[in-house]
Amino acid sequence: MNWTSSFLTDILHLCNDMSPYVLLGFLISGILHEFVPRSFYTRYLSGNNFRSILLSALFGTPLPLCSCGVIPTAMGLRREGASRGSTISFLIATPQTGIDSIIATYAMLGLPMAFVRPIAAFITALFGGMLVSRLVPEEAGTSENVQQAHAEDGHTHHRPLLHRIGAALRYGMVDMVADIGKWLVIGLAIAGIITAIVPDSLFSTFKDNSLLSMLVVLLFTIPMYLCATGSIPIAVALMLKGLSPGAALVLLMAGPASNMGSILVIRKVLGNKTMLIYLLSILIGTFAFGFCIDTFFPREWFTQHIGTLSHCDHHEHFWFPTLCTIVLALLLVYNFIIIKVRGKHHSCHCEHCSCNTNNESAQILLISGMNCNHCAANAQKALSSVQGVVRSEVSLETSQAHIFGTSYDKAEVIRAVESLGFMAEWKENK
């Protein structure tokens, strides 16, 4: 009973400390998504030079994309003309940070870690992008698709302002919550378990061996899926148990930037050599910055804020963080329960969808590898770019795409989806 009470109390305290900043991050994410045109990114990333790699890292650092969503987004940029080096720079910088995770890092770990984290991601991304640019020959680009991105953005910007504000709110508070919410809850649960049951002396063995503690953390985090925001409460809990700030930074950097799904997709789309450079860059970057923090900076800079969190009076100004926690919980319930229940009642399950007004006949494409709304959105964009496809509807829940049209090449449809790192096959008609 005491363990359960401690677990729930720790979870509530973590949620109250984090939820106001997470909600603010989601709101800013929606504004960035709706009001910064996609062509703003694609037009600057096509060159195989330092400028494109630098801009990829700059653009990717604040973007709020989760670890799975960044893969199809980066592959989409690659299809639109981004160089191999700038694509890897984007892949390294983006999942490690994001405006939502930077704000949440400040709330939970303090200003020094919130400052170092994006700087480390940015420099590591530059290093990885330049290595790829120097060591891997560039293929012919497909920059003609940038013009299509300009056309789509022009159409978007002609929408009424109120519609765009609504779209920003929906993206931030619905799509982003759906993509990140599950991993945030998992991260909070793991943090609560660590705080409640892990002995305080666990990391005393590594107290005088920073490199060993970083290596242990790295071995556990590289194959795991951790999102940039969801990794924060885990880092907080481990630091409260004695983990060094440098090793915590390794968790915050390597966890979101690498997982088996990302590694396999990069290997498939960009090749073995690029994949190895990608992993090597993350390894070198995380160890270098972790070692510098533990060696050259006072430990108190990174632990003082956590100590304040663990000893602060949670009843002071309790109503606002609690209100934010309730709002975040309601958003999670809406995304993971209400929308799914509503979808089961209203979704069409027929093979040739007769629910649409034009009675168009649709072919069904089975897509595997989609894990978030960004994945589905990028798949739908790739399908719509295929000549002869009139319309496409991609469902994340069913992992299917309904393709409308009569004169498209089925092999080209498959290639468009697989260029993003997914697997696709046509559903056989019975």
N, C-alpha and C positions, 0 to 999 in steps of 0.2 A: 504494500500500500504506500509506504514511504517512497519507494522507487518510482511508482506511478505518479505520485504527487510532485516529486522533484522533476520528473520528465516533463509533465504538463506545464509546470511553472516556468521551467527553462525555455520551453517552446514559446510560451506566451510572452516572456520577456524579450526573446529574440525577435518575435514578430512585431512587438510594439516598437522596438528600436529601429527596425528595418522598414516597416510598411509605409511610413510617410514618404521616405526617399524612393522606395520602389514605385509607388504611385506617381510621384513626380517624374521619375525616369520614364515610365510608360507614357505619360502625357507628352514629354519632350520627344520621345520616339515617334509618336504619331505625327507630331508637327514636322519632324525631319522627313518622314516618309512621304507625307502628302505635299509639302511645300518646297522640297528640294527635288528638282526634276532628275529623272534617271539619266538623261543625256548629259547632265552636269558631271556624272561619274565616267560614263563611257567615252566621252570625247577626249579625255585627257589620259587615258590608260593604254592607248594602242601602241605607243612607241616603245621599242626595245632599248630603253636608255634609263639613266639615273632619274630623270625628271618624272617619267611615268611610274617608276617604282616608288619614288618619294611621294607622289600624289596618291598612289594606291594606299600607302601606309597612313597618310594624313586623312584620306576619306574613310578608310576602314576603321580607324581607332574609335571614333565616336558612334559608329553605326550600331544600332541595337539588334544584331543578328545572333541567334543561338548557334551552337556548334554544328547542328545538323542543317540549319537554314543557310549558313554561309556557304556550304558546298555547292548547291545548285545555283545560288546567286553568283558565286565566283565563276562557275562553269558557264553561266549565262553571259557574264562579262567577257569571258574568253571567246565565246561564239560571236560576240559583237565586235571583236577586234582587239581586246586587251592582250598585251604580250604575255609570254609565259612567266617572265620575271615579275611583272606587275600583278599577275594573278596570284602567284605564291605570296607576294608581299601582302596582298589583300587577305589571303587565307590565313596568314599568321597573325596579322594585326586585329582583324575584326572580331573573332570569337573570344579573344582574351579580354576585351574591354567592351565598350558600348556606354552610351551616356547613362543608361539605367544602372549598370554595374559600377561605374565610376562614382555616382552619387551614393549608391548603397555601400561601396567601400569606404567612402568618407564617413558615413553614418556608423558603421560597425568597427572599422579598423583605424579611423583617424586620418588626418590630413597627410602625414608623411607617406603612408601606404597608398592613399588615393592619388598622390602625385607620382610616386615611383611606378605604380602599376601601368598606367598608359605610356609612360616614357619607356619602360622596359619593352612593352609590346611594340611600340613604334620602332625602336632601334633594332630589335630582333627581326622585325619585318623587313627593314631596309637591308640588313645583313643577308637574310635568306633570299630576298629578291635579287640582290646583286650577284650572289653566288650562282643562282639559276641563270641569270642573264649572261654571266661570263662562261659558264661550263656547259650549258645545254643549248644547242642550236635552235634558233627560232624558226617556226614554220610560217608559211604565208598566212597573213591575217585575213579577217573577214570584216574589215572596218566599214564595208558598205551598209551593214546593219545598224550602224550608228545613226544613219539618216532616218531609219524606221523609229528608233528611240526618240529622235527629235519630233517626228510627226505625232507619236503617241503622247509625248509631253505637251505638245501644243494643244492637242485635243483636251487633255486633262486640265490645263490652265484656263480654258474657256468655261469651265463649270462655275456655277454661282458660288460665292464665298461661303455661304451657309452650308452648301453641300460638301465643300472641301473641309470645313471645320468638322462636320459630322463624320466624314471619312477618316479624318485624323483621329478623332475620338474612338471610332470603331477599331481602327488599326491598333491604337495604343492600348485600349482597355478591353478589347475582345481578342484580336488576332495575337497580340504580344502576350497576353495573359494565357491564351491557349497554348502558345509555343513554349513559354518559359515556366508557366505556373506549376506544371507537374514536377519539373526538376527543382524548382524553388521549394516546394513542399517536401520533396525527398531530401534536399539539402538540410532543411530545418529539422526534419525528423532524425537524420543522422547526427546532426549537431546536438540535439537533445539527448540522444542515446549516449554519445561520447561524453557529454557533460555529466550525465547521471551515473554511468557505470565504469568509465575508464579511470583507473587510479591516477592520482596526481603525479606519481613518480614514474609514469610510463616512459617519458622522454628524457629522464635524468641520465640515462646511458649515453645519450647523444649530446649532452650539455657541452662537452669540450670537443666535439667532432661534428662541426657544421656540415662538412662535405658528406659524411656518412648519413646524416639525417636527411639531407637533400636527395641523396641517391635512393634511400628507402621510399621517400615520398614520390619520387619520379617513377620508380618501378610500379607503384600502385596506381598512379594517375594517368600514365600514358595510354593504357588500353581502355580506361574507363570513360564513360560519358559524363562530363560535368559542364554545366553551363556557367557563364561568367558570373551571373548573379547567385545561382544556387551554390557555387563553391565558397561563397563568402562566409555563411554561418559555419561551415565545416572548418574553415581556416580559423575562425574565432574560437571554436570549441577546442581545437588542437593546440592553439597558442595558450589558452587557459590551462592546458595540461602540460605546458612546458616546451612545445615546439618552437624552434627559433623563428624569428621574423623572416630570415632568408629562406628557410625551408617552407614557410607558409607562402611566400611569394612563388616558389616553385609550384606549389599546389595551384595557386591562382592563375599561373601562366600556362603550365603544361597541361593541366586538366581540361580547360576549355579548348585549347588549340589542337589537341591530339586525342583521337580515339580510334578504335579499329575501323569504324565506318569511314571516317575521313581518310585514313591511311589507304584503305582499299580503293576508294574512289579516285584519289589522287594518282595512285599507281595505275589504275585502269585508263584514266583520261589523259594524264600528263606524262606517264611513263615511270619506270623504275628509278632512273637517275634523279628525276625531279623529286620523287617521293623521298628518296634517301637524303637529298639536300634539305628538304623540308623538315624532316625529323632531326637531322644534324643541327640545323639552325635553331630549332626550339631547344634542343639539348644544350647547346653552347650558350644561348641567350639566357635560359633559366638558371643555369649554374653560375654564369658570370655575375648576373645581378643579385642572385641569392648570396653568393660568396661576398660580394661587395657590401651588401647590407649587414651581414653578420660580422664582417671584419673591420669595416671602416666607419660605421655609424653606431652611435649609442643605442643599445637595445631598448632603452626607455622611450626613445622616440616612437617606437612601434608598439610598445606594450602599455604605455600610460593610458591610452584611450580605452583599451580593453579592460584594464583594471578599473577604470571609472565606470564602465558598463556593468561590471560584475558587482560593484559595491554601491551603485547609485540608488537613490530612493525612487523606486518605480511608482510610488503613489503621487509624486510631484508632477503636476501637469499630466495626469494619467489619462484624462478624457480624450485628448486629441490623438495620441498614438493608438489608443484603444479604438477610437472611431475609425482611424485609417485601417487598422487590422480588420475591423468588421467589414469595411468597404471592400478590402482585398479578398476577404473570405467570400463575400457575396459574388464578386466577379469570378472567383474560382468555381463556385457552385453553378453560376450561370453558364460558364464555358464547358464544364465537364459533366454536368447533369442535365440542366434544362435544355440546352441546345441539342444534346444527343437524343434526349427523349422526344423533343419536338421533331428532330430529323427522322426518327423511326416512324413517326405517325404521318409525316408529310412527304417523305422521300418516295420517288418512283423506282420500283424494282423491275420494271419490265425491260426486256432486252431491246426492243425498238420503242423508245419512249413516245407514248401517245399523249403525254401530258402537255407537250408544248403546242402552242397555238397553230403552228404551221403543219403539224403532223409530219415533220421531217423524220426520215429514217436515220438512225445513228448506229455506227459501228462501235463496239466496245473494246477499248484497249486496257489491258491489265498492266498496272505500273507498280513495281516493287521498289522500296527504298525511300519512299516519301515519309517523313516523320513530323512535319510541321506545315503551317500555312504557307511559309516561304517556299517550301518544296512544291506544294500544289500550285502556287501562283507562277513559279518559274516553269513548271511543266506545262501549264496552260498557255503561257506566253510562247514557249517553244513550239507547241502544237499549232497555235494560231499563225505562226510565221511560215508554216508549210504551205506551199502553193496548192490551191484546190480545197483547202480546209476552210469551210465557211464559218464554222463556229465549233468551239470545243468546251466541254464542261468537265472539270476535274474534281473528283471527290476524294478528299483525304481519308474519310471514314471507310470507304469501300475500296480504296486503292484502284479506282477505275476512272477512265476518261471516256466520255461519250463524244465521238467525232462526227460532226455533221458536214456533209459535202459529198460530191459524186466523182470528182476528177482528180483526187489526190493520189500520190504514190504511197502505198502502204509501207514500203521499205524506207522511204524518206521520213515518214512519221516515226518509225522505230528509231532511226538515226537521230532525229531531233531530240527525242526523249533521252536516249542513251548518251548523247553528248553532254548531258547534265550530270551523269553519274548514276542514273537510275537503270533498272532493267525493265523491259517492256515486251509484251507479246499480245497478239490479237486473241480475243476470246472467240472460240469456235461457236458458230451458230448450230443449235440443236434442231 
